[in-house]
């Protein structure tokens, strides 16, 4: 391991609280942006970038990749590869977050690269317009609201996605192939629940390798005090909903 990686890891662990939670950005370790960090000589296959992606900054939110191009993006709701089966984003091609949240995600990628230069964070969703949140909520109208809220936040209460304070993601290799997490993205089965992993590990339905992959993602995200949703292995919050609602406004519609 290179000297800068060792120093970075020592500083990182000395600053992280045991539970990995936060309601502010205080004491979060500073690290160089991707353009300032030492690069590996390994050749990496980039996720294809579509032309005319839209503004890098929109409604105070920033494009994640403007902070670190080692973070890959595959916006599931801009494609048919989602639980709705059709694109929900008509114009949004970038993954946006609040600047502080994007900065912290950048540091998570630097930490991941320090652990293994071949691995990348792969973002499935970030800031989500309230207009799209309503479509998702209404699509599950046959599910009672109390149960529906476990899978999709009620737009009346706002989701942390709506405020650019939540990110859905996994880990992938340099070719963009996601690690096996034992359940897919937007998988509504209990096996996708972090708080039920022990049960599925014991039964063998969740393998040690799949669980280790989840733990790696959890470790990387906890290093910058992201909190995982107990019912979705892919979902991480940067703030509590109460704090986010005081600090930020919701993204109502897609960028033009």
N, C-alpha and C positions, 0 to 999 in steps of 0.2 A: 504494500500500500504506500502511496506517495506521501511525502511529509505534509503537504497542505491538507490532505484528506484526514490524516491522523489528528492534526491540530483542530480541524473543523469538528470532528466527532467528539473530541474531548470537551470543546467549548459547548457544543450542542447539548450533551448529556448533563453538563453542570448547570444548564439554564432551564431544563425541562422539569416541570412538576410531575410527581408520580402518577397522578390521574390524567394528565394530558389535557386538562380542561382550562378554559379561559373565557372571560367576558370582555377582555380588552387585549391590546397588542403590547402591553408592558412586559418587559423582560424577555421578549422573543428575540432569539439570537439573530444578529446581523450577519449576512453572508454576501459575497459578491454576486452581482447579477451574472447571468449566463455569459455575457460577452466579456466579463472580467475574470472568469474562472479559467483554470488551466484545462485545456481540452484533451480528450483522449485521441490517440492516433488511429483508433479503430474506425473503419469506414461504416457509417450507419445509413440505413435506408430510411429516407424521410417519408412521412405521411404526405401524400400529394396535397398541394395547396391550390385551391380554386382561385382563379382570377376574380377581381372585384368583390372581395369579401365584405366590403362595407367599412365603416369608420373604425379606427382603432380605439377611439374614445366615444362613448355614447351615453348621454344622461348621467355623466359622472362615473360611469363604469369603464373599465379598460380591458382590452384584449389580452388574455392570459399569455399568448405567445409573444407579445411585445416585451414581456419580462424575461421569458426563457423559451427559446425555440426547441429545447430538449423535451419540453412537454408536448405530447401529441394530443390531437383533438379529433374526435369522431362524434359529431353532434347527432345523437340518435333521433331526436325529434325534428331534424332537418331532412330525415330520410324515411323510408318505409320500415326500417328495422327498429320498431318500437311496439309497445303493447297495443297501440291504436291501429297499427298497420298502414298508416299513411303519414306523409309529412305534416307536422304541426307548425313548423316554422316556414314561412313563405320567403322571408328575406334574410333571416339571421343565419350567417355562416360562420361567425366567430363565436368563441366562448368568452363571455364577459364576466368580470367580478369587480367588486369594490377594490380600489387600488391597494388597500392594506391587505385584503384577502389574497389578491393576486401576488403580492410581494411574498407573503407567507408561503403560498403554494410554490413559488420559485425556490424558496429555501428548502422545501420538502424535496424538490427534484434534485437540488444540489446534494442533499443528504443521501438520496437514493443512488445517485451517480457515484458518491463516495463509497457506498456499500458494493455497488456492482455497476460498472460503466456501461453495461449492455442493456440496462433496464430504464424504462421511461414511464412516467405517469401518463395515462391515457384518459382524457376527459370525455365523458359521455354527455354531460349537461352542466351548465353553470347558471348564469342569470336566465330567468325564465319570465316572459311577460305574463302579467295577470290575465290577459285575454286568452292565452294558451292554457293557463291554470284552470280557467273556467271550462274550457273544452274538455280537459282531462277529467275534471270533477263530474261534469254532466255525463260523460261517457260511461261512468260507473253508477248511473242513477238507479240501477236495480239493486245495488248494495246499500244496506242501511247506513246513514251518515256516520254513526258511531264506529262502524267497522270500516267504512270507506276511508275515514281519516287516517287509518293505519297505512294506507297505500298512497293516497293523494291528499295533500293538505287542502282544507276548505278555503277557497279563494276569498271568502268573506273575512277570514282571519289572517290572510296572507301567509305564503310560504317563505322561508328564508331564501329560496331560489328567487322569488320575486324581488328581493332586495339585494341580490348579488352577493349573498353571504353563505351560500351553500354550494357544494360541488359534488357531482356524481362522477366517480372515476374508478379506474382499476390500474393495474401495472401490466405493461407489455414489453416485448423484446424490441430490438432495433428494427425489425421488419413490421412492427405494429401488431403482432400476434399476442393477444391477451393471455395472461397466465390463467390457469384453471382454478376458479374459485369455488367449484362445486355447485354453483347455481348461476344462472345468467343474470344479466342486467334487467331490472324491472320484473324479476321473478317473484311472483306473489306467494310461492310455497314457503312453508316454515323453514325449510333447509337454507333459505337465504337469510334467515334471522341470526344475527350474531349472538343474541341472548339464548339461542337454542342449539348452539354448536356442540356442546358437550353431549347432548342426546344423540345427535347424528354421528358424532365421532365414535361413540360407544357402539352404535349399531353397524358402523362400517359404511354407512351411506355417504358420509363425508370422510374422505381419506386424509391421512396425515399431511400429504403434500398439498392438498387443497386448503387445508386449515393453515398450514405454514404460509401459504401465499396470502391468505387473509391477514395473518399476523404481521407479515412484512408490510403490507399496505397500512395496517393499523399503527405499526411502529413508526413508519415514515410520517404519517399524518399527525400523530400525537406529538412528534418532535416540534411542531409549530402550533400545538394546542388546538387542533381541530378535534371536534367531538363526533363520534360515530353514532348514527341512528341505530337503536337496538333492533330494528326490524328490517334493515337494509344494509348489507355488507358494503355497498358501493357509496353510500351517502354520508357526507361529512359536513358539519356545521362549523362556521368560524365564530359565531356569536350565538347567544341565546336569542330567542325571538323577541323577548322584551327589550333587550339592549339594542338589537338591530332596528326595531321600530322607532326607538328614540333617536337613533343616529342617522338613519337612511330613509329615503323615500323608495316606494315601489316602482319597478319598471312596468308601465302600463301596457305599452305596445312595442312591437318590433322596430328596430331602426330602419329608416328609409334609405 
